[in-house]
């Protein structure tokens, strides 16, 4: 993976301070605490608006998380390519039959620290159920699932419970969805810009 902002002491501290200031100014409060794990899959939910990205990015910097997320390969065009990689984005080509789960499992098995931040809805459209790739990635890589959230009703964002995948997808998904049932997205009835 390319060198990111998280590996720069100067920019890491600067962006942490600026992000805390931005969140305070915009009325958002950080809650929870990142568990001491070098690698994990972090669920970012609910994802219902383009406004989630700047707030989530500010939360990532304010918590000083070394997070990476998947972005459609078409976004990696000039002049954004370098910036996206520097911010931790990983290009994914959805037009090719690539096994994203296997690729991400391999990345998570490397000795480097890595937080893989994923939106389980898997799309910007309204969905009736989540994709389960995040669970399979964490399970196959042997890393925990960390639940992160943006709650627009309370203007809180942060870190919730941690789950170690047991292989019992149905039971654990029920627990995960129960946690998110109390979290309100910007557009509770589904995606809008």
Secondary structure in CASP SS format (residue, H / E / C, confidence):
PFRMAT SS
TARGET T0000
AUTHOR 0000-0000-0000
METHOD secondary structure of the structure
MODEL  1
X C 1.00
X C 1.00
X C 1.00
X C 1.00
X H 1.00
X H 1.00
X H 1.00
X C 1.00
X H 1.00
X H 1.00
X H 1.00
X H 1.00
X H 1.00
X H 1.00
X H 1.00
X H 1.00
X H 1.00
X H 1.00
X H 1.00
X H 1.00
X H 1.00
X H 1.00
X H 1.00
X H 1.00
X H 1.00
X C 1.00
X C 1.00
X C 1.00
X E 1.00
X E 1.00
X E 1.00
X C 1.00
X C 1.00
X C 1.00
X C 1.00
X C 1.00
X C 1.00
X C 1.00
X E 1.00
X E 1.00
X E 1.00
X E 1.00
X E 1.00
X E 1.00
X E 1.00
X C 1.00
X C 1.00
X C 1.00
X C 1.00
X C 1.00
X H 1.00
X H 1.00
X H 1.00
X H 1.00
X H 1.00
X H 1.00
X H 1.00
X H 1.00
X H 1.00
X H 1.00
X H 1.00
X H 1.00
X C 1.00
X C 1.00
X C 1.00
X C 1.00
X E 1.00
X E 1.00
X E 1.00
X E 1.00
X E 1.00
X E 1.00
X H 1.00
X H 1.00
X H 1.00
X C 1.00
X C 1.00
X C 1.00
X C 1.00
X C 1.00
X H 1.00
X H 1.00
X H 1.00
X H 1.00
X H 1.00
X H 1.00
X C 1.00
X C 1.00
X E 1.00
X E 1.00
X E 1.00
X E 1.00
X C 1.00
X C 1.00
X C 1.00
X C 1.00
X C 1.00
X C 1.00
X C 1.00
X H 1.00
X H 1.00
X H 1.00
X H 1.00
X H 1.00
X H 1.00
X H 1.00
X H 1.00
X H 1.00
X C 1.00
X C 1.00
X C 1.00
X C 1.00
X C 1.00
X E 1.00
X E 1.00
X E 1.00
X E 1.00
X E 1.00
X C 1.00
X C 1.00
X C 1.00
X C 1.00
X C 1.00
X C 1.00
X C 1.00
X C 1.00
X C 1.00
X C 1.00
X C 1.00
X C 1.00
X C 1.00
X C 1.00
X H 1.00
X H 1.00
X H 1.00
X H 1.00
X H 1.00
X H 1.00
X H 1.00
X H 1.00
X H 1.00
X C 1.00
X C 1.00
X E 1.00
X E 1.00
X E 1.00
X E 1.00
X E 1.00
X E 1.00
X E 1.00
X E 1.00
X C 1.00
X C 1.00
X C 1.00
X C 1.00
X E 1.00
X E 1.00
X E 1.00
X E 1.00
X E 1.00
X E 1.00
X E 1.00
X E 1.00
X E 1.00
X C 1.00
X C 1.00
X C 1.00
X C 1.00
X H 1.00
X H 1.00
X H 1.00
X H 1.00
X H 1.00
X H 1.00
X H 1.00
X H 1.00
X H 1.00
X H 1.00
X H 1.00
X H 1.00
X C 1.00
X C 1.00
X C 1.00
X C 1.00
X C 1.00
X C 1.00
X C 1.00
X C 1.00
X C 1.00
X C 1.00
X C 1.00
X C 1.00
X C 1.00
END
